[in-house]
């Protein structure tokens, strides 16, 4: 094998840049300086040509996610603590969303006030292939459908309101049917890291 650096990736340009940053900070020889962010180095210096020995070699595959935990653990990073922190952060964000519904949106608590929006959130993440920008676009699309059904009811279009209320959920089922084989879920989703 040549002396090209090996980088494990598979999350697109932003994920690759983040992973390069993490591996560089861990002290691995990625060909980038540790004193400034990798993104800045790529923007100012440009990426080295692929045939250059300094160019990182990008490798992707289903089994690579299983090797990243031990690799970070060897370098002294507490993988389990990071996983727990991510779960706690997710719970805090869900609680903040619930607080917004009761305080900001409706100004009072009403049973069943979410109307299944939690399931819509899961569908949005799946439809967005677990990537931030597509998830944002899917969120905007479902929000538009929710607002559209309210506007159509308000102007008095002769459509049964039950059908209008179901519109975001009908599109959610269609999105799941279309995206079921291309969800792109993280390989280690829901799998706790155990040191061997």
N, C-alpha and C positions, 0 to 999 in steps of 0.2 A: 504494500500500500504506500502511496506517496505520503509526503509530510503535510498534505492538506489537512486542515482542522476539521473535525467531525462535529456537527451541530445537530442535535435532535430537534426536529421541528414538525410542524403540521398544522399550524394555526394561522397561516397567511403571513403577510408582511409584518403586521404589528406583533403577532405572536412570536415570529422568528426574531424580531428585533429585541423584544423583551427577554426571550430566552438567551440570546447572545449577551445581553446585559447581565443577566443572572450568572451565566457561566463565566463571564469575564470577572465579575466581582468575586466569584468563588476561587479565582486564581488559576483557572484553566486557560491554556494558551489558545485563544480564539483569533489572534491576530489584531485585536483591538486594544487600545490603551485603557488602563483602569482609571485614569485621572479625569476623564470626561465621558459623558453618556455616549453609548454606541450609536443612538439615533443621530446625535450631533455629528459624530465622526462619519456616518454614512451620508449625511446631508452635505457636509462641507468637503470631505475628501472623495466622496463617491465610493461605491462598492468596488473592491478589486475585481479584475476580470476573472471569470470562472476558471481559466486555465492556470491562474497564478497560484503558487504554493501558499500564499497568504489568504486565499479565498476560503471562507468556511464552506464545508461540504454539508449540504442540507439533506438529511435522511428522514424519511417518514415511514411509519409502519404501525400496525396494530399493537405490537408487543412493546413498543418503546416507552409508553406511559408507565408500564410496570417497572421499568429500569430507572426512571427519573427519581423516584422516591429514595431508593438506596443510594443513588449517586449524590443527592443532596444531603442525605443522612451521614454519609462518609465525610463530607465537608463540614459537619457540625451544625447543620440547619435542622431544627426540630420540626420534622414533617407533620407529626401528629398535632402539635400546637398550631401550626398554620391551618391544618384542616379544621380543627375546632374553632379557630378564629373566623374562618370563612363561614362556618355554620352559624356562629353567634351573630356575625355581621348580617347574614341573610335573614335571620330571625328578627333582628332589629329593624331591617328595612321593611319586612312584612308588618311588623308592629306599627311602624311609621305610616305605612299605607292604610292600615286599619284606623289609626288615629285621624288621618286626613278625612276618611269617610265619615267618621262620627262628628268631628269638630269643624272641618273646613267645608265639606260638601253638603251634608244634610243638617248640620248644627244640632243634631240629637241622635241618640241611638235608637234604632228600630230593628227588631229581630228580622233575620234574613235580608238585611240591607245590601249585602254584597251581590245577591242574585246570581251566584255562580261565577263571579268575576275571577275567583281564584283559579278555577279550571281554565278560564280564558287566558290567564297569565301563563299557565303551563303550556297551552297550545301556542301562544305567542313565542315562547322560547323555542319550542320544537319547530315552528314554522320559520323562525329566524335562524335555524341551524346552530344555535348556541353561540352566535357571533354578535357582538354589540350593535353594529350598524344594521344588519338585517332584523335584529330584534326591535330596534328603534323604529324601523320602517313598518314592521308588522304591528307594533303598538299603535302607530299613527293610523294604520289601515283599520284596525278594530275600533279605535276611538272614533274615527270618522263614521263607521257604520253605526255605532251607538248614538252619536249625535244626529246622524241622518234619520234614524228611526224616530227620535224625539221631534225633529223638525217636521217630518212627514205627518206625524200625529197632530202637531200644532196647526198645520195649515188645512187639515181636514180632508186629506186624500181618502177616497173611498176604498180603503184596504183594511181588512180586519187587524185591529191593534195587536192581537196575539201573534200574527205573522210578523209584524214589525218588531215586536219585542224579541222574537226568536231569531231575527236576521243575523245578529253577531254570532249566535251559537250554530246556526246553519253553516255559516262561512267557516266557523271553527272546525266543524266536522269535515267540511270539504278540504280545509288546509291540512288536517291530519291525514286524510285519505291520500292526498297528493304527496305529502312530505314523509310518509311513514317509513320509506326505505332510505331516505336521505337526511335523517335527522341530525347526524353529526354529533351525537351526544359524546361527552368526554369518556374516554375508556375507563377511567378510574372513578366514575361518578358513583357515590354511595359506598365505595370500598375504603375501609379504614386501612391506614398504613401500619404494619406491624414490623418491628425490627426483628431480623432473623438471627 
